[in-house]
Amino acid sequence: MRHEGLMWLPSCNSVAVQDINALIKPADLTAPGSVLVDALTKFVEQNEDPASSPNLQVAEADNFGPIVSVLRDPRTEENEALLLAVLKVLKILSRKYENRLNFGREGCEGAARVLKRVPNPEISAEACNVVLNVCYEKANVQLFLDAGGVPALVTRLAENHVDLQANAAGALQSITYQQRGRVVARDAGAVPLIAGLLDHVNVKVRTRAVGALHNISTDDESIRIIRRNNAIPLLIDMLGCPDASICSSAVGAIQNISREVQSCDIIQELGGPEPLADLLFASDAQAQVSSAGALLNILGHPPGDADKPTDVNDAKRQAMRRLFSTSLVLGLVHPIWQSQC
C-alpha cells in the first residue's frame, strides 16, 4: 500500500539521507509507487537549489551507499520514477567534494549501467548530470572509463533532446579534462558529434560543447578530426561572443588547434588573427593568455602559400608580427574589451 505524505518521518518538513536509507527495502524496488520515492522526491525539492541546500551546508560526507545500491539493482530499471528520483538525489549529493571522493566503483558502474541500458532521455540526462559531477575527481574518471560508460555517453550527444545533449556534453567535458578520458572519448567518436553541437540553438549545449572541445583539442589526433569536421570557422565566430565561458573555451581551443600547420593556415585564411588580437584587450585574463598563445603559434608557422614568392610570405609574417605587437602593447595599456555576439 502506498503511504500518503511523509508522516513516517519525525518531521515532515525535512528529509535527510539517513531517513532515505531507513526506507530502502529491496522488496519494494519494483513497486510503482512507494514511500521511498516520496522521500527521495522531497529531498530533491529541499536541496535542488545549491544556494539554499541544507545538505550542501554540511561539509561532512553522507552515507549514501544504500542509495547507490538501489541504483545498481537491475530491478530499479523497471521503476522509472524511482530510478529518476535516485539519480536526482545522487546528482545533489555529488555536488559535495567529500561525497565525490566516496562515490567509488559501484557508483560509477551504476551510472554507466543506466546510460547503457535505459533509453528514457530524462533518466539518461540525470545520469549524465551525476557523471558530470563525480568526474571532477580523477579517480572517478578512471572508474567510469573502466565501466565502459563513455561510448554510451557519446551516443547521447546525437539524441534529439536538449537537456540530454547538454548534460552529455557536460559529462564529457569533465571526463576529457583527464588525458585518458580524451583518448577514450576520441576513440568512441565523440569529436565529430561535439563539433556538430557548436552551432546549436541552445546556449547551454553550445557552452558545454565548446568546453569539451577545448579539453579534447589538447590531443593531436583530435585536432585533425576537429579540422576535418569544419569546426574551426565556428570556433572563430565564438571569439566575438560576450559570454565569457564560451569565448574563453573557444580561444583556448584555437590556441591548441593552432599548433597544427594545416589548422593554422585555416585560422589565417578565415581572418582569425584579428579577433584573437582583440582578445588581448579582454578583461578575462585566461582569454588574454590563450589569444596571445594562439597568435604566437600562428607567427611560428610559415605561411602555407608555397606557390607565392618568398617576399610575399615574409611580408605577411611581418604584418602579423606588427599586428600582434601593437595589440599586445595596447592591451597592456588599455585592457577594455567590448564585443557583440
VMD Tcl script that draws the C-alpha trace (Angstrom):
set ca {
  {0.00 0.00 0.00}
  {1.23 3.48 -0.83}
  {1.75 5.70 2.17}
  {0.32 9.19 1.87}
  {2.64 12.12 2.59}
  {5.71 11.80 4.77}
  {4.08 11.12 8.13}
  {6.54 8.29 8.75}
  {9.26 10.87 9.49}
  {9.85 12.60 12.83}
  {9.25 15.85 10.95}
  {7.57 16.12 7.56}
  {9.47 19.36 6.96}
  {12.89 17.82 6.48}
  {14.30 14.73 4.78}
  {17.92 13.69 5.34}
  {20.00 10.95 3.73}
  {19.68 8.75 6.82}
  {15.87 9.00 6.54}
  {16.07 7.75 2.95}
  {18.42 4.92 3.91}
  {15.97 3.73 6.57}
  {13.27 3.31 3.93}
  {15.28 1.27 1.44}
  {13.84 -2.24 1.27}
  {14.82 -4.42 -1.72}
  {11.35 -5.93 -1.89}
  {9.85 -2.50 -2.65}
  {12.08 -1.56 -5.59}
  {9.60 -2.58 -8.28}
  {6.55 -1.04 -6.59}
  {5.03 1.59 -8.92}
  {4.55 3.98 -6.01}
  {6.27 3.90 -2.65}
  {7.17 5.91 0.39}
  {10.80 5.71 -0.77}
  {10.01 7.62 -3.96}
  {8.16 10.19 -1.83}
  {11.20 10.64 0.41}
  {13.63 10.94 -2.49}
  {11.38 13.47 -4.21}
  {11.06 15.52 -1.02}
  {14.85 15.52 -0.59}
  {15.27 16.80 -4.15}
  {12.74 19.58 -3.60}
  {14.55 20.72 -0.46}
  {18.05 20.61 -1.98}
  {17.63 21.40 -5.69}
  {18.93 24.95 -5.29}
  {22.62 24.81 -4.24}
  {22.34 28.24 -2.62}
  {19.77 27.01 -0.09}
  {20.53 23.27 0.05}
  {20.58 22.02 3.67}
  {22.70 19.06 2.60}
  {25.35 21.24 0.96}
  {25.64 23.38 4.07}
  {27.01 20.38 5.99}
  {30.58 19.62 4.95}
  {30.71 16.06 6.25}
  {30.34 13.16 3.82}
  {26.95 11.44 3.64}
  {26.39 7.71 3.99}
  {24.75 7.20 0.60}
  {25.92 3.62 -0.04}
  {22.35 2.26 0.29}
  {21.15 4.74 -2.36}
  {23.91 3.59 -4.71}
  {22.81 0.00 -4.10}
  {19.35 0.96 -5.37}
  {20.94 2.47 -8.48}
  {22.87 -0.74 -9.14}
  {19.96 -3.09 -8.59}
  {18.70 -4.27 -12.04}
  {15.13 -4.23 -10.75}
  {15.28 -0.45 -10.39}
  {15.30 -0.20 -14.19}
  {11.69 -1.38 -14.11}
  {10.65 1.54 -11.91}
  {11.39 4.73 -13.83}
  {10.01 7.04 -11.13}
  {12.33 5.51 -8.55}
  {15.34 5.49 -10.87}
  {14.85 9.14 -11.82}
  {14.49 10.17 -8.17}
  {17.62 8.22 -7.16}
  {19.68 9.89 -9.90}
  {18.46 13.35 -8.91}
  {19.45 12.68 -5.30}
  {22.89 11.41 -6.34}
  {23.36 14.50 -8.53}
  {22.70 16.66 -5.48}
  {24.92 14.61 -3.18}
  {27.78 14.65 -5.72}
  {27.99 18.44 -5.52}
  {29.83 17.85 -2.27}
  {33.56 17.14 -2.57}
  {33.56 14.57 0.24}
  {30.78 12.61 -1.44}
  {32.50 12.64 -4.81}
  {35.56 11.10 -3.20}
  {33.39 8.30 -1.82}
  {31.33 7.67 -4.96}
  {33.56 4.76 -5.85}
  {33.45 1.92 -8.31}
  {29.90 0.85 -7.51}
  {28.53 4.34 -8.11}
  {30.40 4.75 -11.41}
  {29.31 1.33 -12.59}
  {25.71 2.14 -11.67}
  {25.72 5.38 -13.66}
  {27.33 3.63 -16.64}
  {24.76 0.85 -16.45}
  {21.90 3.34 -16.71}
  {23.45 5.03 -19.76}
  {23.93 1.67 -21.45}
  {20.55 0.15 -20.70}
  {17.87 2.79 -20.08}
  {16.63 4.64 -23.19}
  {14.44 7.19 -21.36}
  {16.01 10.59 -22.24}
  {15.03 12.28 -18.97}
  {16.62 9.50 -16.94}
  {19.71 9.49 -19.16}
  {20.02 13.27 -18.75}
  {20.09 12.89 -14.96}
  {22.64 10.07 -15.22}
  {24.82 12.43 -17.28}
  {24.50 15.04 -14.54}
  {25.78 12.55 -11.99}
  {28.74 11.69 -14.23}
  {29.44 15.39 -14.83}
  {29.72 15.99 -11.07}
  {31.57 12.90 -9.92}
  {34.12 13.10 -12.74}
  {35.51 16.29 -11.31}
  {37.64 13.77 -9.43}
  {40.32 11.98 -11.44}
  {39.77 8.64 -9.69}
  {36.12 8.60 -10.74}
  {37.04 9.32 -14.35}
  {39.17 6.20 -14.34}
  {36.39 4.15 -12.73}
  {33.80 5.37 -15.23}
  {36.13 4.57 -18.12}
  {36.72 1.11 -16.66}
  {32.94 0.63 -16.50}
  {32.73 1.29 -20.25}
  {30.43 4.26 -19.84}
  {31.94 6.64 -22.40}
  {30.59 5.04 -25.62}
  {27.07 5.12 -24.18}
  {27.61 8.73 -23.13}
  {28.81 9.68 -26.61}
  {25.69 8.25 -28.27}
  {23.58 10.62 -26.16}
  {25.11 13.60 -27.98}
  {23.09 12.65 -31.06}
  {19.75 12.45 -29.23}
  {17.08 14.98 -30.17}
  {16.72 16.13 -26.56}
  {18.28 19.42 -25.48}
  {18.85 18.61 -21.79}
  {20.33 15.24 -22.66}
  {22.70 16.73 -25.25}
  {23.78 19.48 -22.86}
  {24.33 17.13 -19.95}
  {26.16 14.56 -22.07}
  {28.47 17.28 -23.38}
  {29.00 18.48 -19.81}
  {29.85 14.99 -18.62}
  {32.35 14.62 -21.47}
  {33.82 17.99 -20.56}
  {34.56 16.61 -17.07}
  {35.92 13.33 -18.41}
  {38.13 14.88 -21.11}
  {39.92 17.05 -18.58}
  {41.95 13.89 -17.99}
  {44.33 12.59 -20.67}
  {42.95 9.04 -20.80}
  {39.43 10.43 -20.92}
  {40.35 12.40 -24.03}
  {41.71 9.33 -25.77}
  {38.73 7.12 -24.90}
  {36.23 9.81 -25.91}
  {38.06 10.40 -29.20}
  {38.14 6.68 -29.99}
  {34.42 6.44 -29.17}
  {33.64 9.03 -31.88}
  {32.93 11.98 -29.60}
  {34.80 14.67 -31.53}
  {32.58 14.95 -34.66}
  {29.44 14.89 -32.54}
  {30.71 17.58 -30.18}
  {31.86 19.70 -33.14}
  {28.36 19.37 -34.57}
  {26.89 20.98 -31.44}
  {28.94 24.19 -31.64}
  {26.17 25.99 -33.54}
  {23.30 24.51 -31.54}
  {20.45 26.95 -30.89}
  {20.61 26.27 -27.14}
  {23.23 28.28 -25.24}
  {23.79 25.59 -22.61}
  {24.52 23.00 -25.30}
  {26.93 25.35 -27.08}
  {28.70 26.28 -23.85}
  {29.31 22.70 -22.79}
  {30.20 21.54 -26.29}
  {32.90 24.18 -26.74}
  {34.15 23.44 -23.23}
  {34.52 19.77 -24.08}
  {36.17 20.60 -27.40}
  {38.66 22.84 -25.59}
  {39.75 19.88 -23.46}
  {39.79 17.42 -26.35}
  {41.84 19.75 -28.56}
  {44.94 19.12 -26.48}
  {45.08 15.73 -28.25}
  {46.92 15.85 -31.60}
  {44.72 13.33 -33.39}
  {41.61 15.14 -32.19}
  {42.92 18.38 -33.70}
  {42.91 16.73 -37.11}
  {39.35 15.46 -36.55}
  {38.22 18.93 -35.47}
  {39.73 20.43 -38.63}
  {38.18 17.80 -40.90}
  {34.76 18.41 -39.37}
  {34.91 22.13 -40.22}
  {34.75 23.26 -36.59}
  {37.41 25.97 -36.94}
  {35.06 28.57 -38.54}
  {32.56 28.06 -35.72}
  {35.28 28.49 -33.10}
  {36.43 31.72 -34.74}
  {32.84 33.00 -34.74}
  {32.69 32.31 -30.99}
  {35.64 34.63 -30.35}
  {33.29 37.60 -30.56}
  {30.72 36.18 -28.12}
  {30.19 38.25 -24.95}
  {29.55 35.09 -22.93}
  {32.91 34.76 -21.17}
  {32.73 30.98 -20.76}
  {32.03 30.39 -24.45}
  {34.67 32.84 -25.61}
  {37.32 31.57 -23.20}
  {36.79 27.95 -24.24}
  {36.79 28.88 -27.93}
  {40.05 30.83 -27.76}
  {41.60 28.05 -25.68}
  {40.61 25.52 -28.33}
  {42.05 27.71 -31.08}
  {45.30 28.04 -29.16}
  {45.53 24.25 -29.07}
  {44.45 23.78 -32.68}
  {46.92 26.37 -33.94}
  {49.76 24.01 -33.08}
  {48.96 22.16 -36.32}
  {50.16 23.79 -39.55}
  {47.05 22.97 -41.61}
  {44.73 24.33 -38.92}
  {46.93 27.38 -38.54}
  {46.55 28.11 -42.26}
  {42.76 27.87 -41.99}
  {42.71 30.23 -39.00}
  {44.68 32.78 -41.02}
  {42.55 32.35 -44.15}
  {39.39 32.97 -42.10}
  {40.78 36.16 -40.57}
  {41.26 34.63 -37.14}
  {44.23 36.80 -36.08}
  {42.07 39.95 -35.91}
  {39.58 38.70 -33.28}
  {42.45 36.97 -31.48}
  {44.24 40.32 -31.32}
  {41.05 41.94 -29.99}
  {41.02 39.41 -27.14}
  {44.33 40.77 -25.90}
  {42.10 43.59 -24.60}
  {39.75 41.19 -22.80}
  {39.01 41.53 -19.11}
  {39.31 37.74 -18.84}
  {42.96 37.01 -18.10}
  {42.73 33.44 -19.38}
  {41.34 34.67 -22.71}
  {44.25 37.12 -22.96}
  {46.79 34.37 -22.32}
  {45.16 31.95 -24.78}
  {44.85 34.55 -27.54}
  {48.49 35.52 -27.10}
  {49.46 31.85 -27.28}
  {47.42 31.34 -30.43}
  {48.98 34.36 -32.11}
  {52.45 33.17 -31.19}
  {51.65 29.77 -32.71}
  {50.47 31.47 -35.90}
  {53.61 33.57 -36.06}
  {55.72 30.50 -35.52}
  {54.30 28.66 -38.56}
  {55.42 29.54 -42.07}
  {52.51 30.57 -44.32}
  {51.03 27.77 -46.38}
  {51.22 29.73 -49.65}
  {54.09 27.70 -51.06}
  {53.30 28.89 -54.59}
  {53.77 32.55 -53.65}
  {57.11 34.37 -53.73}
  {59.16 34.31 -50.54}
  {58.98 38.09 -50.21}
  {55.16 37.93 -50.22}
  {55.15 35.34 -47.44}
  {57.71 37.36 -45.48}
  {55.55 40.45 -45.83}
  {52.54 38.55 -44.48}
  {54.52 37.37 -41.49}
  {55.84 40.84 -40.80}
  {52.31 42.24 -40.95}
  {51.19 39.58 -38.46}
  {54.06 40.46 -36.13}
  {53.16 44.16 -36.27}
  {49.51 43.37 -35.55}
  {50.46 41.18 -32.62}
  {52.97 43.64 -31.16}
  {50.64 46.63 -31.47}
  {47.71 44.75 -29.97}
  {49.79 43.42 -27.10}
  {51.05 46.89 -26.19}
  {47.59 48.43 -26.44}
  {46.11 45.57 -24.46}
  {48.52 46.19 -21.61}
  {47.84 49.92 -21.64}
  {44.08 49.87 -22.19}
  {42.58 46.48 -21.18}
  {38.99 47.08 -22.21}
  {37.02 44.73 -24.40}
  {33.61 45.28 -25.94}
  {32.03 42.87 -28.35}
  {28.76 41.55 -29.65}
  {27.77 38.00 -30.42}
}
mol new
graphics top color blue
foreach p $ca { graphics top sphere $p radius 0.5 }
foreach p [lrange $ca 0 end-1] q [lrange $ca 1 end] { graphics top cylinder $p $q radius 0.2 }
display resetview
